[in-house]
Amino acid sequence: MTKYVIGFLVIFGLSCNDEQTAAADRKPLPPSKDTNVVRPVAPNRYAAVDVSPMDMSYFPQNFPVAKMSGEGTDQPKARVTYSRPHRQGRNIFGSLVKYGEPWRLGANEATEIEFFQPVTIQNRRVEKGRYVMYCIPQQDHWTLVLNSNLFTWGLRPDRSRDVASFNVPVQNESQSTEYFTMVFEQTASGADLVIVWDTVAVRLPIQM
């Protein structure tokens, strides 16, 4: 009898320890002091988590922050909304992104650019408004296209709705950019829309 009692106590103790361990596993992990440690993220039960998140760049840069602090104007001059894929060791231009074929400038929904006032691009007036923006990349230059077919996913361009197109030279960079990026940089006459991924960059000068 004594042996059975001892055996029961041992099993009961191990079971309690297992329950305590399982409970501890269910508790949120404390923040790691090691910035290289990535904690596992629980899945989102409401919507799938996108590996190419949507981003928005303004001109002037950080316009919403400046506006809320009382340093901005009533409205920005331009903004671009796009999704940001990342390289993940892939060969991008000429491979993942084909030369000579239309590309949505990012991922997911078609990229959109909005001008809050009329602007001039390569001596051509572009009216205030929102446009889908896509490109046709070549090894030495890109053709950037504005299109009026808003609220579309992916890119199946209706060329009959192209509003304007602009050729810009490719700049090859020595350092690779992991995340596809679109950002405005101020110039003397307005801003350059800078588009960068991997070791390729292009600039679209916009007069405002």
PyMOL CGO cylinders between C-alpha atoms (Angstrom):
from pymol import cmd
from pymol.cgo import CYLINDER

trace = [
    CYLINDER, 0.00, 0.00, 0.00, 2.79, 2.40, 0.89, 0.3, 1, 1, 1, 1, 1, 1,
    CYLINDER, 2.79, 2.40, 0.89, 4.33, 1.95, -2.57, 0.3, 1, 1, 1, 1, 1, 1,
    CYLINDER, 4.33, 1.95, -2.57, 0.99, 2.84, -4.23, 0.3, 1, 1, 1, 1, 1, 1,
    CYLINDER, 0.99, 2.84, -4.23, 0.61, 5.97, -2.09, 0.3, 1, 1, 1, 1, 1, 1,
    CYLINDER, 0.61, 5.97, -2.09, 4.16, 7.10, -2.92, 0.3, 1, 1, 1, 1, 1, 1,
    CYLINDER, 4.16, 7.10, -2.92, 3.57, 6.42, -6.62, 0.3, 1, 1, 1, 1, 1, 1,
    CYLINDER, 3.57, 6.42, -6.62, 0.33, 8.43, -6.54, 0.3, 1, 1, 1, 1, 1, 1,
    CYLINDER, 0.33, 8.43, -6.54, 2.03, 11.38, -4.85, 0.3, 1, 1, 1, 1, 1, 1,
    CYLINDER, 2.03, 11.38, -4.85, 4.86, 11.36, -7.41, 0.3, 1, 1, 1, 1, 1, 1,
    CYLINDER, 4.86, 11.36, -7.41, 2.42, 11.29, -10.34, 0.3, 1, 1, 1, 1, 1, 1,
    CYLINDER, 2.42, 11.29, -10.34, 0.27, 14.00, -8.72, 0.3, 1, 1, 1, 1, 1, 1,
    CYLINDER, 0.27, 14.00, -8.72, 3.33, 16.18, -8.19, 0.3, 1, 1, 1, 1, 1, 1,
    CYLINDER, 3.33, 16.18, -8.19, 4.48, 15.77, -11.78, 0.3, 1, 1, 1, 1, 1, 1,
    CYLINDER, 4.48, 15.77, -11.78, 0.96, 16.58, -13.01, 0.3, 1, 1, 1, 1, 1, 1,
    CYLINDER, 0.96, 16.58, -13.01, 0.88, 19.79, -10.96, 0.3, 1, 1, 1, 1, 1, 1,
    CYLINDER, 0.88, 19.79, -10.96, 4.26, 20.79, -12.31, 0.3, 1, 1, 1, 1, 1, 1,
    CYLINDER, 4.26, 20.79, -12.31, 3.03, 20.17, -15.85, 0.3, 1, 1, 1, 1, 1, 1,
    CYLINDER, 3.03, 20.17, -15.85, -0.05, 22.32, -15.21, 0.3, 1, 1, 1, 1, 1, 1,
    CYLINDER, -0.05, 22.32, -15.21, 2.10, 25.11, -13.78, 0.3, 1, 1, 1, 1, 1, 1,
    CYLINDER, 2.10, 25.11, -13.78, 4.43, 24.90, -16.77, 0.3, 1, 1, 1, 1, 1, 1,
    CYLINDER, 4.43, 24.90, -16.77, 1.53, 25.00, -19.21, 0.3, 1, 1, 1, 1, 1, 1,
    CYLINDER, 1.53, 25.00, -19.21, 0.03, 27.98, -17.37, 0.3, 1, 1, 1, 1, 1, 1,
    CYLINDER, 0.03, 27.98, -17.37, 3.37, 29.76, -17.53, 0.3, 1, 1, 1, 1, 1, 1,
    CYLINDER, 3.37, 29.76, -17.53, 3.55, 29.04, -21.26, 0.3, 1, 1, 1, 1, 1, 1,
    CYLINDER, 3.55, 29.04, -21.26, 0.20, 30.74, -21.71, 0.3, 1, 1, 1, 1, 1, 1,
    CYLINDER, 0.20, 30.74, -21.71, 1.36, 33.96, -20.04, 0.3, 1, 1, 1, 1, 1, 1,
    CYLINDER, 1.36, 33.96, -20.04, 2.67, 36.76, -22.30, 0.3, 1, 1, 1, 1, 1, 1,
    CYLINDER, 2.67, 36.76, -22.30, 6.43, 36.73, -22.62, 0.3, 1, 1, 1, 1, 1, 1,
    CYLINDER, 6.43, 36.73, -22.62, 8.16, 39.72, -21.07, 0.3, 1, 1, 1, 1, 1, 1,
    CYLINDER, 8.16, 39.72, -21.07, 9.89, 42.16, -23.46, 0.3, 1, 1, 1, 1, 1, 1,
    CYLINDER, 9.89, 42.16, -23.46, 13.35, 40.98, -24.37, 0.3, 1, 1, 1, 1, 1, 1,
    CYLINDER, 13.35, 40.98, -24.37, 16.32, 43.22, -23.65, 0.3, 1, 1, 1, 1, 1, 1,
    CYLINDER, 16.32, 43.22, -23.65, 18.03, 41.67, -26.67, 0.3, 1, 1, 1, 1, 1, 1,
    CYLINDER, 18.03, 41.67, -26.67, 16.83, 43.64, -29.72, 0.3, 1, 1, 1, 1, 1, 1,
    CYLINDER, 16.83, 43.64, -29.72, 17.77, 40.71, -31.97, 0.3, 1, 1, 1, 1, 1, 1,
    CYLINDER, 17.77, 40.71, -31.97, 15.20, 38.43, -30.31, 0.3, 1, 1, 1, 1, 1, 1,
    CYLINDER, 15.20, 38.43, -30.31, 11.86, 38.25, -32.16, 0.3, 1, 1, 1, 1, 1, 1,
    CYLINDER, 11.86, 38.25, -32.16, 8.97, 37.07, -29.99, 0.3, 1, 1, 1, 1, 1, 1,
    CYLINDER, 8.97, 37.07, -29.99, 6.37, 34.83, -31.69, 0.3, 1, 1, 1, 1, 1, 1,
    CYLINDER, 6.37, 34.83, -31.69, 3.24, 36.75, -32.69, 0.3, 1, 1, 1, 1, 1, 1,
    CYLINDER, 3.24, 36.75, -32.69, -0.20, 35.24, -32.17, 0.3, 1, 1, 1, 1, 1, 1,
    CYLINDER, -0.20, 35.24, -32.17, -2.34, 35.06, -35.34, 0.3, 1, 1, 1, 1, 1, 1,
    CYLINDER, -2.34, 35.06, -35.34, -4.98, 37.74, -35.82, 0.3, 1, 1, 1, 1, 1, 1,
    CYLINDER, -4.98, 37.74, -35.82, -8.41, 36.11, -35.68, 0.3, 1, 1, 1, 1, 1, 1,
    CYLINDER, -8.41, 36.11, -35.68, -10.09, 39.09, -37.39, 0.3, 1, 1, 1, 1, 1, 1,
    CYLINDER, -10.09, 39.09, -37.39, -7.95, 39.41, -40.52, 0.3, 1, 1, 1, 1, 1, 1,
    CYLINDER, -7.95, 39.41, -40.52, -4.87, 37.84, -42.06, 0.3, 1, 1, 1, 1, 1, 1,
    CYLINDER, -4.87, 37.84, -42.06, -1.63, 39.63, -41.23, 0.3, 1, 1, 1, 1, 1, 1,
    CYLINDER, -1.63, 39.63, -41.23, -0.04, 41.00, -44.39, 0.3, 1, 1, 1, 1, 1, 1,
    CYLINDER, -0.04, 41.00, -44.39, 3.71, 40.62, -44.83, 0.3, 1, 1, 1, 1, 1, 1,
    CYLINDER, 3.71, 40.62, -44.83, 3.65, 43.69, -47.14, 0.3, 1, 1, 1, 1, 1, 1,
    CYLINDER, 3.65, 43.69, -47.14, 2.01, 46.35, -44.92, 0.3, 1, 1, 1, 1, 1, 1,
    CYLINDER, 2.01, 46.35, -44.92, 0.45, 49.48, -46.36, 0.3, 1, 1, 1, 1, 1, 1,
    CYLINDER, 0.45, 49.48, -46.36, 2.31, 52.74, -45.86, 0.3, 1, 1, 1, 1, 1, 1,
    CYLINDER, 2.31, 52.74, -45.86, 1.73, 56.41, -46.66, 0.3, 1, 1, 1, 1, 1, 1,
    CYLINDER, 1.73, 56.41, -46.66, 4.28, 59.13, -47.39, 0.3, 1, 1, 1, 1, 1, 1,
    CYLINDER, 4.28, 59.13, -47.39, 3.44, 62.82, -47.32, 0.3, 1, 1, 1, 1, 1, 1,
    CYLINDER, 3.44, 62.82, -47.32, 4.91, 66.02, -48.68, 0.3, 1, 1, 1, 1, 1, 1,
    CYLINDER, 4.91, 66.02, -48.68, 5.80, 67.92, -46.59, 0.3, 1, 1, 1, 1, 1, 1,
    CYLINDER, 5.80, 67.92, -46.59, 7.25, 64.91, -44.79, 0.3, 1, 1, 1, 1, 1, 1,
    CYLINDER, 7.25, 64.91, -44.79, 5.52, 63.89, -41.55, 0.3, 1, 1, 1, 1, 1, 1,
    CYLINDER, 5.52, 63.89, -41.55, 2.70, 66.31, -42.37, 0.3, 1, 1, 1, 1, 1, 1,
    CYLINDER, 2.70, 66.31, -42.37, 0.10, 64.79, -39.95, 0.3, 1, 1, 1, 1, 1, 1,
    CYLINDER, 0.10, 64.79, -39.95, 2.54, 65.04, -37.02, 0.3, 1, 1, 1, 1, 1, 1,
    CYLINDER, 2.54, 65.04, -37.02, 3.35, 68.66, -37.87, 0.3, 1, 1, 1, 1, 1, 1,
    CYLINDER, 3.35, 68.66, -37.87, -0.33, 69.50, -38.26, 0.3, 1, 1, 1, 1, 1, 1,
    CYLINDER, -0.33, 69.50, -38.26, -1.26, 68.04, -34.87, 0.3, 1, 1, 1, 1, 1, 1,
    CYLINDER, -1.26, 68.04, -34.87, 1.54, 70.00, -33.20, 0.3, 1, 1, 1, 1, 1, 1,
    CYLINDER, 1.54, 70.00, -33.20, 0.35, 73.25, -34.81, 0.3, 1, 1, 1, 1, 1, 1,
    CYLINDER, 0.35, 73.25, -34.81, 3.33, 73.52, -37.15, 0.3, 1, 1, 1, 1, 1, 1,
    CYLINDER, 3.33, 73.52, -37.15, 1.66, 72.32, -40.36, 0.3, 1, 1, 1, 1, 1, 1,
    CYLINDER, 1.66, 72.32, -40.36, -0.63, 73.94, -42.92, 0.3, 1, 1, 1, 1, 1, 1,
    CYLINDER, -0.63, 73.94, -42.92, -4.28, 73.07, -43.48, 0.3, 1, 1, 1, 1, 1, 1,
    CYLINDER, -4.28, 73.07, -43.48, -3.47, 70.40, -46.05, 0.3, 1, 1, 1, 1, 1, 1,
    CYLINDER, -3.47, 70.40, -46.05, -0.42, 68.68, -47.53, 0.3, 1, 1, 1, 1, 1, 1,
    CYLINDER, -0.42, 68.68, -47.53, 0.76, 69.17, -51.10, 0.3, 1, 1, 1, 1, 1, 1,
    CYLINDER, 0.76, 69.17, -51.10, 1.01, 65.47, -52.01, 0.3, 1, 1, 1, 1, 1, 1,
    CYLINDER, 1.01, 65.47, -52.01, 0.91, 61.96, -50.58, 0.3, 1, 1, 1, 1, 1, 1,
    CYLINDER, 0.91, 61.96, -50.58, 1.44, 58.45, -51.88, 0.3, 1, 1, 1, 1, 1, 1,
    CYLINDER, 1.44, 58.45, -51.88, -0.17, 55.26, -50.52, 0.3, 1, 1, 1, 1, 1, 1,
    CYLINDER, -0.17, 55.26, -50.52, 1.46, 51.93, -51.26, 0.3, 1, 1, 1, 1, 1, 1,
    CYLINDER, 1.46, 51.93, -51.26, 2.29, 48.49, -49.84, 0.3, 1, 1, 1, 1, 1, 1,
    CYLINDER, 2.29, 48.49, -49.84, 5.87, 47.61, -48.88, 0.3, 1, 1, 1, 1, 1, 1,
    CYLINDER, 5.87, 47.61, -48.88, 7.18, 44.19, -49.96, 0.3, 1, 1, 1, 1, 1, 1,
    CYLINDER, 7.18, 44.19, -49.96, 10.64, 43.24, -48.79, 0.3, 1, 1, 1, 1, 1, 1,
    CYLINDER, 10.64, 43.24, -48.79, 13.48, 41.66, -50.70, 0.3, 1, 1, 1, 1, 1, 1,
    CYLINDER, 13.48, 41.66, -50.70, 14.06, 38.50, -48.59, 0.3, 1, 1, 1, 1, 1, 1,
    CYLINDER, 14.06, 38.50, -48.59, 17.19, 37.61, -50.56, 0.3, 1, 1, 1, 1, 1, 1,
    CYLINDER, 17.19, 37.61, -50.56, 15.37, 37.57, -53.89, 0.3, 1, 1, 1, 1, 1, 1,
    CYLINDER, 15.37, 37.57, -53.89, 16.64, 38.99, -57.17, 0.3, 1, 1, 1, 1, 1, 1,
    CYLINDER, 16.64, 38.99, -57.17, 14.27, 41.87, -57.82, 0.3, 1, 1, 1, 1, 1, 1,
    CYLINDER, 14.27, 41.87, -57.82, 14.65, 43.77, -61.08, 0.3, 1, 1, 1, 1, 1, 1,
    CYLINDER, 14.65, 43.77, -61.08, 14.83, 41.70, -64.22, 0.3, 1, 1, 1, 1, 1, 1,
    CYLINDER, 14.83, 41.70, -64.22, 13.63, 38.66, -62.24, 0.3, 1, 1, 1, 1, 1, 1,
    CYLINDER, 13.63, 38.66, -62.24, 10.80, 39.15, -59.73, 0.3, 1, 1, 1, 1, 1, 1,
    CYLINDER, 10.80, 39.15, -59.73, 9.93, 42.46, -61.41, 0.3, 1, 1, 1, 1, 1, 1,
    CYLINDER, 9.93, 42.46, -61.41, 10.11, 41.89, -65.16, 0.3, 1, 1, 1, 1, 1, 1,
    CYLINDER, 10.11, 41.89, -65.16, 11.62, 44.46, -67.47, 0.3, 1, 1, 1, 1, 1, 1,
    CYLINDER, 11.62, 44.46, -67.47, 9.16, 45.86, -69.98, 0.3, 1, 1, 1, 1, 1, 1,
    CYLINDER, 9.16, 45.86, -69.98, 6.07, 44.73, -68.03, 0.3, 1, 1, 1, 1, 1, 1,
    CYLINDER, 6.07, 44.73, -68.03, 3.75, 46.97, -65.97, 0.3, 1, 1, 1, 1, 1, 1,
    CYLINDER, 3.75, 46.97, -65.97, 4.42, 46.82, -62.22, 0.3, 1, 1, 1, 1, 1, 1,
    CYLINDER, 4.42, 46.82, -62.22, 2.16, 48.16, -59.47, 0.3, 1, 1, 1, 1, 1, 1,
    CYLINDER, 2.16, 48.16, -59.47, 5.01, 49.82, -57.52, 0.3, 1, 1, 1, 1, 1, 1,
    CYLINDER, 5.01, 49.82, -57.52, 4.63, 47.66, -54.44, 0.3, 1, 1, 1, 1, 1, 1,
    CYLINDER, 4.63, 47.66, -54.44, 2.16, 44.92, -53.52, 0.3, 1, 1, 1, 1, 1, 1,
    CYLINDER, 2.16, 44.92, -53.52, -1.55, 44.29, -52.97, 0.3, 1, 1, 1, 1, 1, 1,
    CYLINDER, -1.55, 44.29, -52.97, -3.78, 47.27, -53.90, 0.3, 1, 1, 1, 1, 1, 1,
    CYLINDER, -3.78, 47.27, -53.90, -2.66, 49.51, -56.73, 0.3, 1, 1, 1, 1, 1, 1,
    CYLINDER, -2.66, 49.51, -56.73, -0.40, 52.33, -55.54, 0.3, 1, 1, 1, 1, 1, 1,
    CYLINDER, -0.40, 52.33, -55.54, -2.14, 55.72, -55.42, 0.3, 1, 1, 1, 1, 1, 1,
    CYLINDER, -2.14, 55.72, -55.42, -0.68, 59.22, -55.48, 0.3, 1, 1, 1, 1, 1, 1,
    CYLINDER, -0.68, 59.22, -55.48, -2.70, 62.30, -54.56, 0.3, 1, 1, 1, 1, 1, 1,
    CYLINDER, -2.70, 62.30, -54.56, -1.94, 65.92, -55.39, 0.3, 1, 1, 1, 1, 1, 1,
    CYLINDER, -1.94, 65.92, -55.39, -3.74, 68.55, -53.30, 0.3, 1, 1, 1, 1, 1, 1,
    CYLINDER, -3.74, 68.55, -53.30, -2.99, 71.26, -55.86, 0.3, 1, 1, 1, 1, 1, 1,
    CYLINDER, -2.99, 71.26, -55.86, -2.06, 71.33, -59.55, 0.3, 1, 1, 1, 1, 1, 1,
    CYLINDER, -2.06, 71.33, -59.55, 1.60, 70.36, -60.11, 0.3, 1, 1, 1, 1, 1, 1,
    CYLINDER, 1.60, 70.36, -60.11, 4.02, 70.34, -63.02, 0.3, 1, 1, 1, 1, 1, 1,
    CYLINDER, 4.02, 70.34, -63.02, 5.98, 67.22, -63.94, 0.3, 1, 1, 1, 1, 1, 1,
    CYLINDER, 5.98, 67.22, -63.94, 8.46, 67.32, -66.82, 0.3, 1, 1, 1, 1, 1, 1,
    CYLINDER, 8.46, 67.32, -66.82, 6.85, 70.52, -68.15, 0.3, 1, 1, 1, 1, 1, 1,
    CYLINDER, 6.85, 70.52, -68.15, 3.38, 68.94, -68.10, 0.3, 1, 1, 1, 1, 1, 1,
    CYLINDER, 3.38, 68.94, -68.10, 0.56, 70.17, -65.86, 0.3, 1, 1, 1, 1, 1, 1,
    CYLINDER, 0.56, 70.17, -65.86, -1.11, 67.51, -63.71, 0.3, 1, 1, 1, 1, 1, 1,
    CYLINDER, -1.11, 67.51, -63.71, -4.41, 68.51, -62.15, 0.3, 1, 1, 1, 1, 1, 1,
    CYLINDER, -4.41, 68.51, -62.15, -5.26, 68.23, -58.47, 0.3, 1, 1, 1, 1, 1, 1,
    CYLINDER, -5.26, 68.23, -58.47, -6.63, 64.80, -57.59, 0.3, 1, 1, 1, 1, 1, 1,
    CYLINDER, -6.63, 64.80, -57.59, -5.92, 61.12, -56.95, 0.3, 1, 1, 1, 1, 1, 1,
    CYLINDER, -5.92, 61.12, -56.95, -4.32, 58.78, -59.45, 0.3, 1, 1, 1, 1, 1, 1,
    CYLINDER, -4.32, 58.78, -59.45, -3.23, 55.17, -59.61, 0.3, 1, 1, 1, 1, 1, 1,
    CYLINDER, -3.23, 55.17, -59.61, 0.52, 55.13, -60.17, 0.3, 1, 1, 1, 1, 1, 1,
    CYLINDER, 0.52, 55.13, -60.17, 2.38, 52.26, -61.80, 0.3, 1, 1, 1, 1, 1, 1,
    CYLINDER, 2.38, 52.26, -61.80, 5.56, 51.83, -63.79, 0.3, 1, 1, 1, 1, 1, 1,
    CYLINDER, 5.56, 51.83, -63.79, 7.11, 49.96, -66.68, 0.3, 1, 1, 1, 1, 1, 1,
    CYLINDER, 7.11, 49.96, -66.68, 10.70, 49.29, -65.57, 0.3, 1, 1, 1, 1, 1, 1,
    CYLINDER, 10.70, 49.29, -65.57, 13.65, 48.94, -67.91, 0.3, 1, 1, 1, 1, 1, 1,
    CYLINDER, 13.65, 48.94, -67.91, 17.26, 48.36, -66.97, 0.3, 1, 1, 1, 1, 1, 1,
    CYLINDER, 17.26, 48.36, -66.97, 18.31, 51.98, -67.56, 0.3, 1, 1, 1, 1, 1, 1,
    CYLINDER, 18.31, 51.98, -67.56, 15.02, 53.87, -67.10, 0.3, 1, 1, 1, 1, 1, 1,
    CYLINDER, 15.02, 53.87, -67.10, 11.45, 53.56, -65.81, 0.3, 1, 1, 1, 1, 1, 1,
    CYLINDER, 11.45, 53.56, -65.81, 8.24, 54.88, -67.30, 0.3, 1, 1, 1, 1, 1, 1,
    CYLINDER, 8.24, 54.88, -67.30, 6.02, 56.12, -64.46, 0.3, 1, 1, 1, 1, 1, 1,
    CYLINDER, 6.02, 56.12, -64.46, 2.34, 56.29, -65.36, 0.3, 1, 1, 1, 1, 1, 1,
    CYLINDER, 2.34, 56.29, -65.36, -0.63, 58.10, -63.77, 0.3, 1, 1, 1, 1, 1, 1,
    CYLINDER, -0.63, 58.10, -63.77, -3.98, 56.41, -64.34, 0.3, 1, 1, 1, 1, 1, 1,
    CYLINDER, -3.98, 56.41, -64.34, -7.55, 57.34, -63.33, 0.3, 1, 1, 1, 1, 1, 1,
    CYLINDER, -7.55, 57.34, -63.33, -8.79, 53.79, -62.57, 0.3, 1, 1, 1, 1, 1, 1,
    CYLINDER, -8.79, 53.79, -62.57, -8.92, 54.13, -58.77, 0.3, 1, 1, 1, 1, 1, 1,
    CYLINDER, -8.92, 54.13, -58.77, -9.75, 51.55, -56.08, 0.3, 1, 1, 1, 1, 1, 1,
    CYLINDER, -9.75, 51.55, -56.08, -8.22, 48.53, -57.76, 0.3, 1, 1, 1, 1, 1, 1,
    CYLINDER, -8.22, 48.53, -57.76, -6.33, 45.53, -56.41, 0.3, 1, 1, 1, 1, 1, 1,
    CYLINDER, -6.33, 45.53, -56.41, -3.18, 44.37, -58.14, 0.3, 1, 1, 1, 1, 1, 1,
    CYLINDER, -3.18, 44.37, -58.14, -2.50, 45.82, -61.53, 0.3, 1, 1, 1, 1, 1, 1,
    CYLINDER, -2.50, 45.82, -61.53, -4.50, 45.19, -64.68, 0.3, 1, 1, 1, 1, 1, 1,
    CYLINDER, -4.50, 45.19, -64.68, -4.06, 48.63, -66.17, 0.3, 1, 1, 1, 1, 1, 1,
    CYLINDER, -4.06, 48.63, -66.17, -6.72, 50.05, -68.46, 0.3, 1, 1, 1, 1, 1, 1,
    CYLINDER, -6.72, 50.05, -68.46, -4.37, 51.97, -70.73, 0.3, 1, 1, 1, 1, 1, 1,
    CYLINDER, -4.37, 51.97, -70.73, -7.29, 54.01, -72.06, 0.3, 1, 1, 1, 1, 1, 1,
    CYLINDER, -7.29, 54.01, -72.06, -7.44, 55.64, -68.61, 0.3, 1, 1, 1, 1, 1, 1,
    CYLINDER, -7.44, 55.64, -68.61, -3.76, 56.65, -68.49, 0.3, 1, 1, 1, 1, 1, 1,
    CYLINDER, -3.76, 56.65, -68.49, -3.52, 60.36, -67.71, 0.3, 1, 1, 1, 1, 1, 1,
    CYLINDER, -3.52, 60.36, -67.71, 0.21, 60.97, -68.16, 0.3, 1, 1, 1, 1, 1, 1,
    CYLINDER, 0.21, 60.97, -68.16, 3.54, 59.14, -68.30, 0.3, 1, 1, 1, 1, 1, 1,
    CYLINDER, 3.54, 59.14, -68.30, 7.08, 60.20, -67.49, 0.3, 1, 1, 1, 1, 1, 1,
    CYLINDER, 7.08, 60.20, -67.49, 10.47, 58.62, -68.20, 0.3, 1, 1, 1, 1, 1, 1,
    CYLINDER, 10.47, 58.62, -68.20, 13.02, 58.79, -65.38, 0.3, 1, 1, 1, 1, 1, 1,
    CYLINDER, 13.02, 58.79, -65.38, 16.58, 57.41, -65.32, 0.3, 1, 1, 1, 1, 1, 1,
    CYLINDER, 16.58, 57.41, -65.32, 17.60, 54.50, -63.08, 0.3, 1, 1, 1, 1, 1, 1,
    CYLINDER, 17.60, 54.50, -63.08, 20.22, 55.19, -60.42, 0.3, 1, 1, 1, 1, 1, 1,
    CYLINDER, 20.22, 55.19, -60.42, 22.20, 52.17, -59.23, 0.3, 1, 1, 1, 1, 1, 1,
    CYLINDER, 22.20, 52.17, -59.23, 23.11, 52.31, -55.54, 0.3, 1, 1, 1, 1, 1, 1,
    CYLINDER, 23.11, 52.31, -55.54, 25.97, 50.60, -53.76, 0.3, 1, 1, 1, 1, 1, 1,
    CYLINDER, 25.97, 50.60, -53.76, 23.85, 49.67, -50.73, 0.3, 1, 1, 1, 1, 1, 1,
    CYLINDER, 23.85, 49.67, -50.73, 20.74, 47.51, -50.96, 0.3, 1, 1, 1, 1, 1, 1,
    CYLINDER, 20.74, 47.51, -50.96, 17.39, 48.68, -49.52, 0.3, 1, 1, 1, 1, 1, 1,
    CYLINDER, 17.39, 48.68, -49.52, 15.49, 45.73, -48.03, 0.3, 1, 1, 1, 1, 1, 1,
    CYLINDER, 15.49, 45.73, -48.03, 11.98, 47.25, -47.99, 0.3, 1, 1, 1, 1, 1, 1,
    CYLINDER, 11.98, 47.25, -47.99, 10.41, 48.83, -51.06, 0.3, 1, 1, 1, 1, 1, 1,
    CYLINDER, 10.41, 48.83, -51.06, 10.18, 52.54, -50.24, 0.3, 1, 1, 1, 1, 1, 1,
    CYLINDER, 10.18, 52.54, -50.24, 8.48, 55.63, -51.66, 0.3, 1, 1, 1, 1, 1, 1,
    CYLINDER, 8.48, 55.63, -51.66, 9.20, 58.99, -50.08, 0.3, 1, 1, 1, 1, 1, 1,
    CYLINDER, 9.20, 58.99, -50.08, 9.17, 62.69, -50.97, 0.3, 1, 1, 1, 1, 1, 1,
    CYLINDER, 9.17, 62.69, -50.97, 12.37, 64.71, -50.68, 0.3, 1, 1, 1, 1, 1, 1,
    CYLINDER, 12.37, 64.71, -50.68, 12.13, 68.49, -50.78, 0.3, 1, 1, 1, 1, 1, 1,
    CYLINDER, 12.13, 68.49, -50.78, 13.82, 70.40, -53.61, 0.3, 1, 1, 1, 1, 1, 1,
    CYLINDER, 13.82, 70.40, -53.61, 14.12, 74.10, -54.50, 0.3, 1, 1, 1, 1, 1, 1,
    CYLINDER, 14.12, 74.10, -54.50, 11.09, 73.87, -56.82, 0.3, 1, 1, 1, 1, 1, 1,
    CYLINDER, 11.09, 73.87, -56.82, 8.97, 71.33, -54.94, 0.3, 1, 1, 1, 1, 1, 1,
    CYLINDER, 8.97, 71.33, -54.94, 9.85, 67.70, -54.25, 0.3, 1, 1, 1, 1, 1, 1,
    CYLINDER, 9.85, 67.70, -54.25, 11.31, 64.56, -55.77, 0.3, 1, 1, 1, 1, 1, 1,
    CYLINDER, 11.31, 64.56, -55.77, 9.28, 61.39, -55.37, 0.3, 1, 1, 1, 1, 1, 1,
    CYLINDER, 9.28, 61.39, -55.37, 12.05, 58.89, -54.59, 0.3, 1, 1, 1, 1, 1, 1,
    CYLINDER, 12.05, 58.89, -54.59, 11.32, 55.22, -55.28, 0.3, 1, 1, 1, 1, 1, 1,
    CYLINDER, 11.32, 55.22, -55.28, 13.89, 52.71, -53.98, 0.3, 1, 1, 1, 1, 1, 1,
    CYLINDER, 13.89, 52.71, -53.98, 14.22, 48.93, -53.74, 0.3, 1, 1, 1, 1, 1, 1,
    CYLINDER, 14.22, 48.93, -53.74, 17.26, 46.67, -53.65, 0.3, 1, 1, 1, 1, 1, 1,
    CYLINDER, 17.26, 46.67, -53.65, 20.06, 48.63, -55.36, 0.3, 1, 1, 1, 1, 1, 1,
    CYLINDER, 20.06, 48.63, -55.36, 17.78, 50.57, -57.74, 0.3, 1, 1, 1, 1, 1, 1,
    CYLINDER, 17.78, 50.57, -57.74, 16.44, 54.10, -57.23, 0.3, 1, 1, 1, 1, 1, 1,
    CYLINDER, 16.44, 54.10, -57.23, 14.50, 56.52, -59.41, 0.3, 1, 1, 1, 1, 1, 1,
    CYLINDER, 14.50, 56.52, -59.41, 13.46, 60.13, -58.82, 0.3, 1, 1, 1, 1, 1, 1,
    CYLINDER, 13.46, 60.13, -58.82, 10.42, 61.89, -60.23, 0.3, 1, 1, 1, 1, 1, 1,
    CYLINDER, 10.42, 61.89, -60.23, 10.84, 65.70, -59.92, 0.3, 1, 1, 1, 1, 1, 1,
    CYLINDER, 10.84, 65.70, -59.92, 7.55, 67.45, -59.09, 0.3, 1, 1, 1, 1, 1, 1,
    CYLINDER, 7.55, 67.45, -59.09, 7.18, 71.23, -59.23, 0.3, 1, 1, 1, 1, 1, 1,
    CYLINDER, 7.18, 71.23, -59.23, 4.69, 72.61, -56.71, 0.3, 1, 1, 1, 1, 1, 1,
]
cmd.load_cgo(trace, "trace")
